[in-house]
Amino acid sequence: MPKVKTKSAAKKRFALTGTGKIKRQHAYHSHILTKKTKKQKRNLDHSAIVVKANRKMVREQLCLA
């Protein structure tokens, strides 16, 4: 049986926390920042936890399922 490969895009975008949750970054914080408010940019800067609806799919891409 061959080894299961992790999706390269997923391993760049997601990280595991110490408790096993999956951490992600917010979208819309890389360009066209002049029209966004300071508050909006500040809130996009923080990391977030992957929601339950997407958790299974992300775990499969990271070969954790």
Distance bins in CASP14 RR format, pairs under 12 A and 6 or more apart:
PFRMAT RR
TARGET T0000
AUTHOR 0000-0000-0000
RMODE 2
METHOD distances of the structure
MODEL  1
3 63 0 0 0 0 1 0 0 0 0 0 0
4 60 0 0 0 0 1 0 0 0 0 0 0
4 61 0 0 0 0 0 1 0 0 0 0 0
4 62 0 0 0 0 0 1 0 0 0 0 0
4 63 1 0 1 0 0 0 0 0 0 0 0
4 64 0 0 0 0 0 1 0 0 0 0 0
4 65 0 0 0 0 1 0 0 0 0 0 0
5 11 0 0 0 0 0 1 0 0 0 0 0
5 60 0 0 0 0 0 1 0 0 0 0 0
5 61 0 0 0 0 0 1 0 0 0 0 0
5 62 0 0 0 0 0 1 0 0 0 0 0
5 63 1 0 0 1 0 0 0 0 0 0 0
6 12 0 0 0 0 0 1 0 0 0 0 0
6 13 0 0 0 0 0 1 0 0 0 0 0
6 14 0 0 0 0 0 1 0 0 0 0 0
6 58 0 0 0 0 0 1 0 0 0 0 0
6 59 0 0 0 0 0 1 0 0 0 0 0
6 60 0 0 0 0 0 1 0 0 0 0 0
6 61 1 0 0 1 0 0 0 0 0 0 0
6 62 1 0 1 0 0 0 0 0 0 0 0
6 63 1 0 1 0 0 0 0 0 0 0 0
6 64 0 0 0 0 1 0 0 0 0 0 0
6 65 0 0 0 0 0 1 0 0 0 0 0
7 13 0 0 0 0 1 0 0 0 0 0 0
7 14 0 0 0 0 1 0 0 0 0 0 0
7 57 0 0 0 0 0 1 0 0 0 0 0
7 58 0 0 0 0 1 0 0 0 0 0 0
7 59 0 0 0 0 0 1 0 0 0 0 0
7 60 0 0 0 0 1 0 0 0 0 0 0
7 61 1 0 1 0 0 0 0 0 0 0 0
7 62 1 0 0 1 0 0 0 0 0 0 0
7 63 0 0 0 0 1 0 0 0 0 0 0
7 64 0 0 0 0 0 1 0 0 0 0 0
8 14 0 0 0 0 0 1 0 0 0 0 0
8 61 0 0 0 0 1 0 0 0 0 0 0
8 62 0 0 0 0 0 1 0 0 0 0 0
8 63 0 0 0 0 0 1 0 0 0 0 0
9 58 0 0 0 0 0 1 0 0 0 0 0
9 61 1 0 0 1 0 0 0 0 0 0 0
9 62 0 0 0 0 0 1 0 0 0 0 0
10 16 0 0 0 0 0 1 0 0 0 0 0
10 22 0 0 0 0 1 0 0 0 0 0 0
10 24 0 0 0 0 0 1 0 0 0 0 0
10 50 0 0 0 0 0 1 0 0 0 0 0
10 54 0 0 0 0 0 1 0 0 0 0 0
10 57 0 0 0 0 1 0 0 0 0 0 0
10 58 1 0 0 1 0 0 0 0 0 0 0
10 59 0 0 0 0 1 0 0 0 0 0 0
10 60 0 0 0 0 1 0 0 0 0 0 0
10 61 1 1 0 0 0 0 0 0 0 0 0
10 62 1 0 1 0 0 0 0 0 0 0 0
10 63 0 0 0 0 1 0 0 0 0 0 0
10 64 0 0 0 0 0 1 0 0 0 0 0
11 22 0 0 0 0 0 1 0 0 0 0 0
11 58 0 0 0 0 0 1 0 0 0 0 0
11 61 0 0 0 0 1 0 0 0 0 0 0
11 62 1 0 0 1 0 0 0 0 0 0 0
11 63 0 0 0 0 1 0 0 0 0 0 0
11 64 0 0 0 0 0 1 0 0 0 0 0
12 24 0 0 0 0 0 1 0 0 0 0 0
12 25 0 0 0 0 0 1 0 0 0 0 0
12 61 0 0 0 0 0 1 0 0 0 0 0
12 62 0 0 0 0 0 1 0 0 0 0 0
13 22 0 0 0 0 1 0 0 0 0 0 0
13 23 0 0 0 0 1 0 0 0 0 0 0
13 24 1 0 0 1 0 0 0 0 0 0 0
13 25 1 0 0 1 0 0 0 0 0 0 0
13 26 0 0 0 0 0 1 0 0 0 0 0
13 27 0 0 0 0 0 1 0 0 0 0 0
13 47 0 0 0 0 0 1 0 0 0 0 0
13 48 0 0 0 0 0 1 0 0 0 0 0
13 50 0 0 0 0 0 1 0 0 0 0 0
13 54 0 0 0 0 0 1 0 0 0 0 0
13 58 0 0 0 0 1 0 0 0 0 0 0
13 61 0 0 0 0 1 0 0 0 0 0 0
13 62 0 0 0 0 1 0 0 0 0 0 0
14 20 0 0 0 0 0 1 0 0 0 0 0
14 21 0 0 0 0 0 1 0 0 0 0 0
14 22 1 0 1 0 0 0 0 0 0 0 0
14 23 1 0 0 1 0 0 0 0 0 0 0
14 24 1 0 1 0 0 0 0 0 0 0 0
14 25 0 0 0 0 1 0 0 0 0 0 0
14 47 0 0 0 0 0 1 0 0 0 0 0
14 48 0 0 0 0 0 1 0 0 0 0 0
14 49 0 0 0 0 0 1 0 0 0 0 0
14 50 1 0 0 1 0 0 0 0 0 0 0
14 54 0 0 0 0 0 1 0 0 0 0 0
14 55 0 0 0 0 0 1 0 0 0 0 0
14 57 0 0 0 0 0 1 0 0 0 0 0
14 58 1 0 1 0 0 0 0 0 0 0 0
14 59 0 0 0 0 1 0 0 0 0 0 0
14 60 0 0 0 0 0 1 0 0 0 0 0
14 61 1 0 0 1 0 0 0 0 0 0 0
14 62 1 0 0 1 0 0 0 0 0 0 0
14 63 0 0 0 0 0 1 0 0 0 0 0
14 64 0 0 0 0 1 0 0 0 0 0 0
15 21 0 0 0 0 1 0 0 0 0 0 0
15 22 1 0 0 1 0 0 0 0 0 0 0
15 23 1 0 1 0 0 0 0 0 0 0 0
15 24 0 0 0 0 1 0 0 0 0 0 0
15 25 0 0 0 0 1 0 0 0 0 0 0
15 47 0 0 0 0 1 0 0 0 0 0 0
15 48 0 0 0 0 0 1 0 0 0 0 0
15 49 0 0 0 0 0 1 0 0 0 0 0
15 50 0 0 0 0 0 1 0 0 0 0 0
15 58 0 0 0 0 0 1 0 0 0 0 0
15 62 0 0 0 0 1 0 0 0 0 0 0
15 64 0 0 0 0 0 1 0 0 0 0 0
16 22 1 0 0 1 0 0 0 0 0 0 0
16 23 1 0 0 1 0 0 0 0 0 0 0
16 24 0 0 0 0 0 1 0 0 0 0 0
16 49 0 0 0 0 0 1 0 0 0 0 0
16 50 0 0 0 0 0 1 0 0 0 0 0
16 55 0 0 0 0 0 1 0 0 0 0 0
16 58 0 0 0 0 0 1 0 0 0 0 0
16 59 0 0 0 0 1 0 0 0 0 0 0
16 62 0 0 0 0 1 0 0 0 0 0 0
16 63 0 0 0 0 0 1 0 0 0 0 0
16 64 1 0 0 1 0 0 0 0 0 0 0
17 23 1 0 1 0 0 0 0 0 0 0 0
17 24 0 0 0 0 0 1 0 0 0 0 0
17 47 0 0 0 0 1 0 0 0 0 0 0
17 48 0 0 0 0 0 1 0 0 0 0 0
17 49 1 0 0 1 0 0 0 0 0 0 0
17 50 0 0 0 0 0 1 0 0 0 0 0
18 49 0 0 0 0 0 1 0 0 0 0 0
19 49 0 0 0 0 0 1 0 0 0 0 0
20 49 0 0 0 0 1 0 0 0 0 0 0
20 50 0 0 0 0 0 1 0 0 0 0 0
20 55 0 0 0 0 0 1 0 0 0 0 0
20 58 0 0 0 0 0 1 0 0 0 0 0
20 59 0 0 0 0 1 0 0 0 0 0 0
20 62 0 0 0 0 0 1 0 0 0 0 0
20 64 0 0 0 0 1 0 0 0 0 0 0
21 47 0 0 0 0 0 1 0 0 0 0 0
21 48 0 0 0 0 0 1 0 0 0 0 0
21 49 1 0 1 0 0 0 0 0 0 0 0
21 50 1 0 0 1 0 0 0 0 0 0 0
21 51 0 0 0 0 0 1 0 0 0 0 0
21 52 0 0 0 0 0 1 0 0 0 0 0
21 55 0 0 0 0 1 0 0 0 0 0 0
21 58 0 0 0 0 0 1 0 0 0 0 0
21 59 0 0 0 0 0 1 0 0 0 0 0
21 64 0 0 0 0 0 1 0 0 0 0 0
22 47 0 0 0 0 0 1 0 0 0 0 0
22 48 0 0 0 0 1 0 0 0 0 0 0
22 49 1 0 0 1 0 0 0 0 0 0 0
22 50 1 0 1 0 0 0 0 0 0 0 0
22 51 0 0 0 0 1 0 0 0 0 0 0
22 52 0 0 0 0 0 1 0 0 0 0 0
22 54 0 0 0 0 1 0 0 0 0 0 0
22 55 1 0 0 1 0 0 0 0 0 0 0
22 56 0 0 0 0 0 1 0 0 0 0 0
22 57 0 0 0 0 0 1 0 0 0 0 0
22 58 1 0 1 0 0 0 0 0 0 0 0
22 59 1 0 0 1 0 0 0 0 0 0 0
22 60 0 0 0 0 0 1 0 0 0 0 0
22 61 0 0 0 0 0 1 0 0 0 0 0
22 62 1 0 0 1 0 0 0 0 0 0 0
22 64 0 0 0 0 1 0 0 0 0 0 0
22 65 0 0 0 0 0 1 0 0 0 0 0
23 46 0 0 0 0 0 1 0 0 0 0 0
23 47 1 0 1 0 0 0 0 0 0 0 0
23 48 1 0 0 1 0 0 0 0 0 0 0
23 49 1 0 0 1 0 0 0 0 0 0 0
23 50 1 0 0 1 0 0 0 0 0 0 0
23 55 0 0 0 0 0 1 0 0 0 0 0
23 58 0 0 0 0 0 1 0 0 0 0 0
23 62 0 0 0 0 0 1 0 0 0 0 0
24 44 0 0 0 0 0 1 0 0 0 0 0
24 46 0 0 0 0 0 1 0 0 0 0 0
24 47 1 0 0 1 0 0 0 0 0 0 0
24 48 1 0 1 0 0 0 0 0 0 0 0
24 49 1 0 0 1 0 0 0 0 0 0 0
24 50 1 0 1 0 0 0 0 0 0 0 0
24 51 0 0 0 0 1 0 0 0 0 0 0
24 54 0 0 0 0 1 0 0 0 0 0 0
24 55 0 0 0 0 0 1 0 0 0 0 0
24 58 0 0 0 0 1 0 0 0 0 0 0
24 62 0 0 0 0 0 1 0 0 0 0 0
25 44 0 0 0 0 1 0 0 0 0 0 0
25 45 0 0 0 0 1 0 0 0 0 0 0
25 46 0 0 0 0 1 0 0 0 0 0 0
25 47 1 0 1 0 0 0 0 0 0 0 0
25 48 1 0 0 1 0 0 0 0 0 0 0
25 49 0 0 0 0 0 1 0 0 0 0 0
25 50 0 0 0 0 0 1 0 0 0 0 0
26 36 0 0 0 0 0 1 0 0 0 0 0
26 40 0 0 0 0 0 1 0 0 0 0 0
26 41 0 0 0 0 0 1 0 0 0 0 0
26 42 0 0 0 0 0 1 0 0 0 0 0
26 43 1 0 0 1 0 0 0 0 0 0 0
26 44 1 0 1 0 0 0 0 0 0 0 0
26 45 1 0 0 1 0 0 0 0 0 0 0
26 46 1 0 0 1 0 0 0 0 0 0 0
26 47 1 0 0 1 0 0 0 0 0 0 0
26 48 1 0 0 1 0 0 0 0 0 0 0
26 49 0 0 0 0 0 1 0 0 0 0 0
26 50 0 0 0 0 0 1 0 0 0 0 0
27 44 1 0 0 1 0 0 0 0 0 0 0
27 48 0 0 0 0 0 1 0 0 0 0 0
28 35 0 0 0 0 0 1 0 0 0 0 0
28 36 1 0 0 1 0 0 0 0 0 0 0
28 40 0 0 0 0 1 0 0 0 0 0 0
28 41 0 0 0 0 1 0 0 0 0 0 0
28 43 0 0 0 0 0 1 0 0 0 0 0
28 44 1 0 0 1 0 0 0 0 0 0 0
28 45 0 0 0 0 0 1 0 0 0 0 0
29 36 0 0 0 0 1 0 0 0 0 0 0
29 40 0 0 0 0 1 0 0 0 0 0 0
29 41 1 0 0 1 0 0 0 0 0 0 0
29 42 0 0 0 0 1 0 0 0 0 0 0
29 43 0 0 0 0 1 0 0 0 0 0 0
29 44 1 0 1 0 0 0 0 0 0 0 0
29 45 1 0 0 1 0 0 0 0 0 0 0
29 46 0 0 0 0 1 0 0 0 0 0 0
29 47 0 0 0 0 0 1 0 0 0 0 0
29 48 0 0 0 0 0 1 0 0 0 0 0
30 36 0 0 0 0 0 1 0 0 0 0 0
30 41 0 0 0 0 0 1 0 0 0 0 0
30 44 0 0 0 0 1 0 0 0 0 0 0
30 45 0 0 0 0 0 1 0 0 0 0 0
31 41 0 0 0 0 0 1 0 0 0 0 0
31 44 0 0 0 0 0 1 0 0 0 0 0
32 40 0 0 0 0 0 1 0 0 0 0 0
32 41 0 0 0 0 0 1 0 0 0 0 0
32 44 0 0 0 0 0 1 0 0 0 0 0
33 40 0 0 0 0 1 0 0 0 0 0 0
33 41 1 0 0 1 0 0 0 0 0 0 0
33 42 0 0 0 0 0 1 0 0 0 0 0
33 44 0 0 0 0 1 0 0 0 0 0 0
33 45 0 0 0 0 0 1 0 0 0 0 0
34 40 0 0 0 0 0 1 0 0 0 0 0
34 41 0 0 0 0 0 1 0 0 0 0 0
35 41 0 0 0 0 0 1 0 0 0 0 0
36 42 0 0 0 0 1 0 0 0 0 0 0
36 43 0 0 0 0 1 0 0 0 0 0 0
36 44 1 0 0 1 0 0 0 0 0 0 0
36 45 0 0 0 0 0 1 0 0 0 0 0
37 43 0 0 0 0 1 0 0 0 0 0 0
37 44 0 0 0 0 0 1 0 0 0 0 0
38 44 0 0 0 0 0 1 0 0 0 0 0
38 45 0 0 0 0 0 1 0 0 0 0 0
39 45 0 0 0 0 0 1 0 0 0 0 0
40 46 0 0 0 0 0 1 0 0 0 0 0
48 54 0 0 0 0 0 1 0 0 0 0 0
49 55 0 0 0 0 1 0 0 0 0 0 0
49 58 0 0 0 0 0 1 0 0 0 0 0
50 56 0 0 0 0 1 0 0 0 0 0 0
50 57 0 0 0 0 1 0 0 0 0 0 0
50 58 1 0 1 0 0 0 0 0 0 0 0
50 59 0 0 0 0 1 0 0 0 0 0 0
50 61 0 0 0 0 0 1 0 0 0 0 0
50 62 0 0 0 0 0 1 0 0 0 0 0
50 64 0 0 0 0 0 1 0 0 0 0 0
51 57 0 0 0 0 0 1 0 0 0 0 0
51 58 0 0 0 0 1 0 0 0 0 0 0
52 58 0 0 0 0 0 1 0 0 0 0 0
52 59 0 0 0 0 0 1 0 0 0 0 0
54 60 0 0 0 0 0 1 0 0 0 0 0
54 61 0 0 0 0 0 1 0 0 0 0 0
55 61 0 0 0 0 0 1 0 0 0 0 0
55 62 0 0 0 0 0 1 0 0 0 0 0
55 64 0 0 0 0 1 0 0 0 0 0 0
55 65 0 0 0 0 1 0 0 0 0 0 0
56 62 0 0 0 0 0 1 0 0 0 0 0
56 64 0 0 0 0 1 0 0 0 0 0 0
56 65 1 0 0 1 0 0 0 0 0 0 0
57 64 0 0 0 0 0 1 0 0 0 0 0
57 65 0 0 0 0 1 0 0 0 0 0 0
58 64 0 0 0 0 1 0 0 0 0 0 0
58 65 0 0 0 0 1 0 0 0 0 0 0
59 65 1 0 1 0 0 0 0 0 0 0 0
END
